[in-house]
Amino acid sequence: MPDHAAAHIAFQEPLPAAEGLPDASLPLSLEQAVDASLAQNPDLVALRGTEPVSRAALGVARAYPFNPFVQLQATPFEHAPSAVVGANPGLYNYVLLMHTMELAHQSRYRERAGVSDLQRVRWTVRQAELLNMAQTERLFFTALYQRGLRDLARALADSNAELASTLTRQLEKGQASAADVAVAKLDRQSTERQVYLADANYQTALLDLRRQLNLPSGMDFAPVGDLTAWRWLPATGRNPVSAPVGVGPARAAPSETIAEFAAARPDVMAARADLATARANAGLANAARVPNLQIGPYYQRDDFGTTYYGFRSQFDVPVANNGRPLLRQREAELSQRQLTLRQIERRARLEAEAAIERYERARQLVEQIAGDGGNDVPDELRRLEELFHEREIEVQRIVLARNSMFLVRRAQLDALNEVAQAAAAVTAATGLPPTALVAPRAPRVVPGSGPGAMHNAK
């Protein structure tokens, strides 16, 4: 897990004012968001408070539960019977010191149960941290996706505004019809409304991320990154970018990889620790069937001055309660924990298999879109814009072409959002950190590409 102290340096130099951001905002990378969430999320902070309690409970289990006890009795005032009148009786008194001895090593089982319960609590905290990391990853990617939709809607709105302005100038020169200008203005108004809605969705995504990170309401931040600027790696458990030179990707079979992921999940480890606790409790119940022995030295002096020295012992006779009912209960709990562990292992395997299958399918789709030139503006659109400015085609064709380009870019963002959300699901199902699935993509500059390319012609 990342170092929690990194959250204190998560925000350093402010970013320069970006398009769509009224003021400079503090940068927030994915790694910084995960660190801040692990350190500051209220649910995690409260859950970590259970570990000291379990650690103290282990100390209680290691302490011997019985203390020696002493009995004292003395009768300084006695009424002598008539048969012994004139006798010189002594002071009647006795002292008894006894200690309870556990004969079946019950302390050993109590300590095992305490150790297992502490391990269960620790693995439960790790599982909560894993789910928190996956949720932070999911919300961070959602914010990037909503920002991409907002920027795309703004680019289309700027294109339609430029188109309406061009047609208005042409109308003044008698080179365009009033109907074309009216259609262009309606398209501009429609896309402007879409920009408002997209910006509202982006602000909602930022609010969700702020709540997850437990950031103050007055802190402005901007997620750093772009879904189109990342390369999505295979979910093999190894990051090929950081692998040594000459070492290829992992060759493990998918079933073996999934089994390793499922076996190492924190919730599976917590269930195993819970099973160990139940086994120790069953052993303790069985050992408790052996009665404890109370034994210790004994001293007594009677009223005739006779002194007695010896030992006294005491133990329960298991007649009314022989310990079998409690043992049967603990054995039933042990069987239930075994069944629970098998089902959790099966669920972990199914979840890991489904998450990896979803991620690989989405990753292949993104690679296919990138291979088809999904980031480029088609030459046909640029040619149509040139023909429009030369007044050789009607405005409706430009509008249709730009809307089609908007849908293409929207489909690309949807595919990237799907692979990003699938990566977060892989983190939750397998424990793979985001750095094992995401790597920076080499910068690639294409003339005329980008959201503003839809209105690059003047």
Secondary structure as GFF3:
##gff-version 3
##sequence-region A 1 458
A	DSSP	three_ten_helix	4	9	.	.	.	ID=ss1
A	DSSP	beta_strand	26	28	.	.	.	ID=ss2
A	DSSP	alpha_helix	30	40	.	.	.	ID=ss3
A	DSSP	alpha_helix	42	48	.	.	.	ID=ss4
A	DSSP	alpha_helix	50	62	.	.	.	ID=ss5
A	DSSP	beta_strand	69	75	.	.	.	ID=ss6
A	DSSP	three_ten_helix	82	84	.	.	.	ID=ss7
A	DSSP	beta_strand	92	101	.	.	.	ID=ss8
A	DSSP	alpha_helix	106	172	.	.	.	ID=ss9
A	DSSP	alpha_helix	178	213	.	.	.	ID=ss10
A	DSSP	beta_strand	221	223	.	.	.	ID=ss11
A	DSSP	three_ten_helix	227	229	.	.	.	ID=ss12
A	DSSP	beta_strand	230	232	.	.	.	ID=ss13
A	DSSP	alpha_helix	254	263	.	.	.	ID=ss14
A	DSSP	alpha_helix	266	287	.	.	.	ID=ss15
A	DSSP	beta_strand	293	301	.	.	.	ID=ss16
A	DSSP	beta_strand	307	315	.	.	.	ID=ss17
A	DSSP	alpha_helix	324	371	.	.	.	ID=ss18
A	DSSP	alpha_helix	379	389	.	.	.	ID=ss19
A	DSSP	alpha_helix	395	430	.	.	.	ID=ss20
A	DSSP	three_ten_helix	434	436	.	.	.	ID=ss21
A	DSSP	beta_strand	438	440	.	.	.	ID=ss22
A	DSSP	three_ten_helix	451	455	.	.	.	ID=ss23
###
